[in-house]
Amino acid sequence: MIARLTGALAVALTRLARRLGHHAYLSTSCLHHDHHYCQKHTGKSGAKTPARCKFCTTACVCPCHTALNQQEQP
């Protein structure tokens, strides 16, 4: 129950930060210098969006994605 409430709070805070324009996402795998995992389309739990926040799709701020993120912007 506590894990579920913690997860719900994390989602709510992430969405609020995104709306306020202050959400800077750093992938956990990038934090641990596992950049190839962050860029994959499949994770340990199945399909995932590479280099994006799973709650609001904000791009990862890690320098290993800088060129990739700039190419995706219109």
C-alpha positions in Angstrom: 0.0 0.0 0.0 2.8 2.4 0.9 4.6 1.6 -2.4 1.4 2.3 -4.4 0.9 5.7 -2.6 4.6 6.6 -3.1 4.3 5.8 -6.8 1.1 7.9 -7.1 2.7 10.8 -5.4 5.8 10.6 -7.7 3.5 10.6 -10.7 1.5 13.6 -9.4 4.6 15.6 -8.6 6.2 14.8 -12.0 3.1 15.9 -13.8 2.9 19.1 -11.7 6.6 19.9 -12.4 6.0 19.4 -16.1 3.0 21.8 -16.1 5.1 24.4 -14.3 7.9 23.9 -16.7 10.5 22.7 -14.2 10.8 19.0 -14.9 14.3 17.9 -15.7 14.4 14.2 -16.3 17.6 12.1 -15.9 17.2 8.4 -16.7 18.2 6.1 -13.8 20.3 4.1 -16.3 22.2 7.3 -17.4 22.7 8.2 -13.7 24.5 4.9 -13.3 26.4 5.3 -16.6 24.5 2.6 -18.4 23.6 4.7 -21.5 23.0 1.9 -23.9 20.2 0.6 -21.7 18.5 4.0 -21.7 18.5 4.2 -25.4 17.0 0.7 -25.9 13.3 0.2 -26.9 13.0 -2.8 -24.6 13.7 -2.8 -20.9 13.8 -5.3 -18.1 10.0 -5.1 -17.8 9.2 -5.0 -21.5 8.6 -2.3 -24.1 9.7 1.3 -23.2 10.3 4.6 -24.8 14.0 5.3 -24.9 15.4 8.4 -23.2 12.0 9.6 -22.0 10.2 10.0 -18.7 7.6 7.2 -18.5 5.1 9.5 -16.8 5.2 12.6 -19.0 7.6 11.9 -21.9 10.1 14.6 -21.0 13.4 13.9 -22.7 16.4 12.8 -20.7 18.8 15.6 -20.0 21.9 13.4 -20.2 24.5 14.6 -22.7 24.5 11.2 -24.4 21.0 12.1 -25.8 21.7 15.7 -26.8 22.1 15.0 -30.5 19.1 12.6 -30.5 16.8 15.1 -28.7 17.7 17.9 -31.0 17.0 15.8 -34.1 13.5 15.0 -32.9 12.5 18.7 -32.3 10.7 20.2 -35.3 
